[in-house]
Every structure is written in structure tokens, then in C-alpha cells.
Amino acid sequence: MKRALLIAAALFCALPARAQQTAEERFRSLPPERQEELRQKYRQLQSLPPEEREQLRHSLQRLESLPAPERQAVEENYRRFQQMGPEQQREVLQRWQEFRRLPPQKRAELRAQLRRVMNADPADRRQILENMRRWQQMTPEQREEMRHRFREHRQQKREKREERRLERRHR
């Protein structure tokens, strides 16, 4: 987790300079405790193996190349992450690692599903998120029971559609 936080901090601290102000001027205008925090992060960054530092540089370049709205969204996500407690941060990082281990096609499917949820009507989105919360709280047995009920319900709907189709055909 420390490595992920270090990477995130390095990326955030290395954001493009504000217009008309040098990095040194910005650094000197910071409170002493923030300056010391940045010095420590710099020392940690310098202690990383060259491959990891290169990976950080690459990530920073990707961040800097994003369109402004996307970059702002990344920065906002980073700020929200920083405001989380340590346990929440660990959970987010764990889930991110699980997501990264998925095959590319599965990750694309999950992104598409997330877009559908986020683009849904607010009332629908609340219901979806509530259902997801309840699903996470279920035991494996309860989840399997729900899957079974869902499959049965879906099969009944198919059968009704087929009946209606046959009725229309025989009229």
C-alpha cells in the first residue's frame, strides 16, 4: 500500500506548474511542515529502483497528456482517496489490483457496466447501488439462491414471450 500511495503522491506533487510561478517559488511558499513532507517523499522517490521511477515518469506523462477535464477528474479521485481512512484505502487498492488482474475483455465489460450505472437516471442509479450493496452483504449461499431465482424468473419471461409470439402467429 505504501508503494501505491507513494506513486499517487509523486504523481500529484509533480503536476504541471502553475503559470508564472517556478517550482522553487511554489515550494518556498509552502508551510515548513509541507516542505518537509515533500522532502521526505522526494527521498523515498529517489530510493526507488530505476525501473519504478521510470514507471512513475511514464504514469506522470500519461496524466499530463490527458485532456483537462479528465485530468481534473483524476486529481479529484486522488483527493477523495487521500480523505479515506487507511482501511478504506487498503480496500480500494485491493479491489484495484483485483481489477487489474482481470482479462482485458472482462475489464472492458465492467467499465461499460459502470458507465451504464453512472449514466442512469439518478433514482435508478440509487436503486442499482443499493442492490449492489445488498449483494455484497449476502453470504455465498444467499447469492446462489438469488442467481437461481433470477434464472427462473428469466426463463419464465422467455416462456411467456414465446407463448405470446405463438398466439399472435395462430390468430
N, C-alpha and C positions, 0 to 999 in steps of 0.2 A: 504494500500500500504506500509506503514511504516513496518508492520509486515513482509511482503514478502521480502522487502529489507533487513531487519534485518536478516531474515533467510538466505538469499543469502549471505550476508556479513559474517555471522558467519560460514557458510559452506566454503566460500572461504578463510577466515582467518585461518581456522582450518585445512587446507590441510596438508598432511604429511610433516614432517620436512625434510629439505634438508640434505643430507648425511654430517656427521661430524660437524654439527652446531646445538647447542641446541636452544630451543625456546627462552630462555632468551638472548642468544647471538644475535640471529636474531632480537629480539625486541630492544635490546640496540643499534643495528647498524642502526635502522630506524631514520629518521629525527624526531625531537621533536613533530612536528605537527601530524605526522603519529602515533607516540606513544600515543598522547593524543586522537586521533580519535579511536584507538584500545581500550584504557581505557574506553572511553565512550560506545563503542559497548559492551565491557565486562560487564559494569554496566547494560546496557539495557538487555543483555542476562541473567544476574543474577536476574533481576527483573521480568523475565517471570515466569508464573506458572510452577510448576514441570512437568506437562504433556507436555507443549510446549517445554520445554528444552529436555525432553526425545524424543519427536518427532524430534527435531533438531539432537540429538545424532544418532538417527536411520537413518536420512537422510544422515548424515555425514558418517556413516558406509557403507551405500549403495554406496555413492560416492567413498569412499576409496576402496571398493571391485570391482569397475569397472575395466575392462582392461584399460591399459594406454591410448590407442587411444580414447576410449570412454570418459574417464575422461578428457583428453585434450580437447575434443570437448565440454564437459560441461563447462569447465573453459573458453574456447573461447566464448561460448554463454553468459556466465556471464559477461565477459569483454565487449562484444558488448552491452549487456543490460545496463551496467553501463555508456556507452558512449551515450546512448539515452537521449533525453530530458525528463523532467518529464511527459509531455503529452503522448509521445510515450511509456514510461514505464507503465503509467496507462492503456493505450490501450492494451499493451501486457499482463499485469496482468489480465485485464478484460477478454480478449479472453482465457487466460489460465484457468480462473475459469469457463468460459462457457464450455470449452472443458472437464474439469474435471467433470462437471455435466452430461455429456452425458453418455448414457449406454455404457458398455464396448464394445459391438459389434460395435456400431457406431464409437467409438474411434479407434477401430482396422481398420475399413474401411477407416477412414480418414488417419490413419498412412500409410496404403497400398497405398492410392491415392497419398499421399505426396512422398512416395518412388518412385512411378512411375514418378512423375514430376521431382524429383531430379535425377533420373537415365536416363531421356530422353536426346536425342541429344540436345546440347546447343541451337540451333536455335529453336527447338520445345519447349524447356523449356521457352525460352523468349516469344514465342507466347502464351503459356499457361498462363504464369504470366501476360502478357499484357491483355489477355482475362479476367483473374480473376480481375485485376484492373478495367477494364471497367465495369464488372458485379457489383462490389462494388459501383460504382458511379451511377448505374441505380436506378431509382425510383422503388418501388414495382410494379407499373403498367407496366413499361418497362420490368422488369424481367418476369412478367407473359406473356407478349406478346412474349418475346424470348422463353419461355418454350413452348408456343403454336406453334410457328414456328418450334421449334426443334421437337416436337411431330409429326407435319405434315410431316416434312422432313423425319423423321424416318419411318413413315407409308408409304410414297411414296417409299422409298428404299425397304421396305418389299414387297410392291406390285410388284415392278419391279423384285425383286428376284424370287418371286412366278411365275410371267409371264415367266421369262427365264427358270425356272425349268419345267413349263408345256410345253413350246416349245420344250425343249430337250426331254421330255417324248414322245411327239407326232411325233417326227421325225422318 
